[in-house]
Amino acid sequence: MTTTLITGANKGLGFETARRLIEAGHTVYVGSRNAGRGRLAAERLGARHVLLDVTDDDSVTRAARTVEADGGLDVLVNNAGIEERTPDGGVIGPADVSTGIMRTTFETNVLGVVRVTRAFLPLLRRSAAPVIVNVSSGLASLTRVTTPGTPTYAYPGVAYPASKAAVNMITVQYAKAFPGMRINAVEPGYTATDLNLHAGTQTVEEGAEIIVRMAQAGPDDPTGGYFDVSGMIPW
Ligand SMILES: NC(=O)c1ccc[n+]([C@@H]2O[C@H](COP(=O)([O-])OP(=O)(O)OC[C@H]3O[C@@H](n4cnc5c(N)ncnc54)[C@H](OP(=O)(O)O)[C@@H]3O)[C@@H](O)[C@H]2O)c1
């Protein structure tokens, strides 16, 4: 029996990933920072719910204790993420980005990953087949962001892609440190969710595909990589 925790699983890609992994036989914890939204999502999915705000040390510690007391963890999907927008929904570019926006974004997208991973690492180390999936973004690819003529090049944001580039680096360093675990970063693709005010061109079913696949990585599968649904992508 594989037990999986997905942060920010009350909606969007996390919710769809939970649905698919339950279908595949996993026992899934829906991590949610809001008790009501989390419980509702867990009920709809037939999942367990754990209150978990990735920006809050106490919340993350309590969640790890709960999951440990229930029997431990095999798969951690660091999915919770934010992208700050202008009041009219625009991307915040270099002229307008502030240290405050950088800090808020990194608190959730980067420190959140480290905080949650650190808390659940002792549980994962006791698993026979531990897996971590860090939900990154194609916008983190320095290669793509510097290749003129691509949608990634045209994207003007600063805080969000910088945070996901940090997630990629964290992924690589953890993967090297824990070779017995499968630890990968994934790019779901541009998916219609609340994050982008549903401007994304893919469905959540399409976007969750690579997250679901990497959550089921076995000992012979790659670690320390950066993947979308078609395979490895350039850093
Ligand atoms: N959609 C895309 O095109 C796309 C592309 C590439 C990568 N991604 C990544 O995919 C992941 C999921 O995003 P999504 O598109 O599914 O967006 P979404 O629908 O907005 O879902 C984001 C989830 O993260 C949760 N969250 C935010 N801050 C949190 C915190 N402090 N603690 C716990 N949970 C928190 C949200 O909870 P609340 O409901 O409480 O706000 C929500 O459940 C993110 O890491 C995002 O960067 C998305």
The ligand as an SDF file (V2000), in Angstrom:
LIG
                    3D

 48 52  0  0  0  0  0  0  0  0999 V2000
   -1.6490   25.8610  -13.9740 N   0  0  0  0  0  0  0  0  0  0  0  0
   -0.5230   25.9230  -14.6860 C   0  0  0  0  0  0  0  0  0  0  0  0
   -0.5080   26.2910  -15.8950 O   0  0  0  0  0  0  0  0  0  0  0  0
    0.7730   25.5040  -14.0580 C   0  0  0  0  0  0  0  0  0  0  0  0
    1.8950   25.3560  -14.9010 C   0  0  0  0  0  0  0  0  0  0  0  0
    3.1000   24.9750  -14.3440 C   0  0  0  0  0  0  0  0  0  0  0  0
    3.1780   24.7390  -12.9790 C   0  0  0  0  0  0  0  0  0  0  0  0
    2.0800   24.8870  -12.1860 N   0  0  0  0  0  0  0  0  0  0  0  0
    2.2150   24.6120  -10.7460 C   0  0  0  0  0  0  0  0  0  0  0  0
    1.2700   23.6320  -10.3660 O   0  0  0  0  0  0  0  0  0  0  0  0
    0.9890   23.7310   -8.9680 C   0  0  0  0  0  0  0  0  0  0  0  0
   -0.5100   23.7110   -8.7540 C   0  0  0  0  0  0  0  0  0  0  0  0
   -1.0500   24.8830   -9.3020 O   0  0  0  0  0  0  0  0  0  0  0  0
   -2.5090   24.9720   -9.9630 P   0  0  0  0  0  0  0  0  0  0  0  0
   -2.3350   25.4500  -11.3420 O   0  0  0  0  0  0  0  0  0  0  0  0
   -3.2810   23.7280   -9.7120 O   0  0  0  0  0  0  0  0  0  0  0  0
   -3.1020   26.2120   -9.1360 O   0  0  0  0  0  0  0  0  0  0  0  0
   -4.3550   26.3660   -8.1620 P   0  0  0  0  0  0  0  0  0  0  0  0
   -5.5770   25.7540   -8.7470 O   0  0  0  0  0  0  0  0  0  0  0  0
   -4.3570   27.8100   -7.8050 O   0  0  0  0  0  0  0  0  0  0  0  0
   -3.9500   25.4880   -6.8840 O   0  0  0  0  0  0  0  0  0  0  0  0
   -2.9300   25.8740   -6.0310 C   0  0  0  0  0  0  0  0  0  0  0  0
   -3.0750   25.1020   -4.7460 C   0  0  0  0  0  0  0  0  0  0  0  0
   -2.0170   25.5040   -3.8450 O   0  0  0  0  0  0  0  0  0  0  0  0
   -2.6130   25.8140   -2.6240 C   0  0  0  0  0  0  0  0  0  0  0  0
   -1.7970   26.7100   -1.7990 N   0  0  0  0  0  0  0  0  0  0  0  0
   -1.3900   27.9730   -2.0650 C   0  0  0  0  0  0  0  0  0  0  0  0
   -0.6970   28.4620   -1.0270 N   0  0  0  0  0  0  0  0  0  0  0  0
   -0.6700   27.4890   -0.0890 C   0  0  0  0  0  0  0  0  0  0  0  0
   -0.1230   27.3790    1.2080 C   0  0  0  0  0  0  0  0  0  0  0  0
    0.5320   28.4060    1.7820 N   0  0  0  0  0  0  0  0  0  0  0  0
   -0.2610   26.2210    1.8840 N   0  0  0  0  0  0  0  0  0  0  0  0
   -0.9220   25.1910    1.3390 C   0  0  0  0  0  0  0  0  0  0  0  0
   -1.4970   25.2270    0.1300 N   0  0  0  0  0  0  0  0  0  0  0  0
   -1.3720   26.3790   -0.5640 C   0  0  0  0  0  0  0  0  0  0  0  0
   -3.9690   26.3990   -2.9550 C   0  0  0  0  0  0  0  0  0  0  0  0
   -4.8000   26.3920   -1.8170 O   0  0  0  0  0  0  0  0  0  0  0  0
   -6.0390   27.4420   -1.6370 P   0  0  0  0  0  0  0  0  0  0  0  0
   -7.2100   26.8580   -2.3480 O   0  0  0  0  0  0  0  0  0  0  0  0
   -6.2080   27.4840   -0.1460 O   0  0  0  0  0  0  0  0  0  0  0  0
   -5.6080   28.7560   -2.2180 O   0  0  0  0  0  0  0  0  0  0  0  0
   -4.3930   25.3930   -4.0140 C   0  0  0  0  0  0  0  0  0  0  0  0
   -4.8770   24.2250   -3.4160 O   0  0  0  0  0  0  0  0  0  0  0  0
    1.6690   25.0270   -8.5110 C   0  0  0  0  0  0  0  0  0  0  0  0
    2.9030   24.7050   -7.8820 O   0  0  0  0  0  0  0  0  0  0  0  0
    1.9210   25.7720   -9.8130 C   0  0  0  0  0  0  0  0  0  0  0  0
    3.0070   26.6700   -9.7220 O   0  0  0  0  0  0  0  0  0  0  0  0
    0.8680   25.2660  -12.6890 C   0  0  0  0  0  0  0  0  0  0  0  0
  1  2  1  0
  2  3  2  0
  2  4  1  0
  4  5  1  0
  4 48  2  0
  5  6  2  0
  6  7  1  0
  7  8  2  0
  8  9  1  0
  8 48  1  0
  9 10  1  0
  9 46  1  0
 10 11  1  0
 11 12  1  0
 11 44  1  0
 12 13  1  0
 13 14  1  0
 14 15  2  0
 14 16  1  0
 14 17  1  0
 17 18  1  0
 18 19  2  0
 18 20  1  0
 18 21  1  0
 21 22  1  0
 22 23  1  0
 23 24  1  0
 23 42  1  0
 24 25  1  0
 25 26  1  0
 25 36  1  0
 26 27  1  0
 26 35  1  0
 27 28  2  0
 28 29  1  0
 29 30  1  0
 29 35  2  0
 30 31  1  0
 30 32  2  0
 32 33  1  0
 33 34  2  0
 34 35  1  0
 36 37  1  0
 36 42  1  0
 37 38  1  0
 38 39  2  0
 38 40  1  0
 38 41  1  0
 42 43  1  0
 44 45  1  0
 44 46  1  0
 46 47  1  0
M  CHG  2   8   1  16  -1
M  END
$$$$
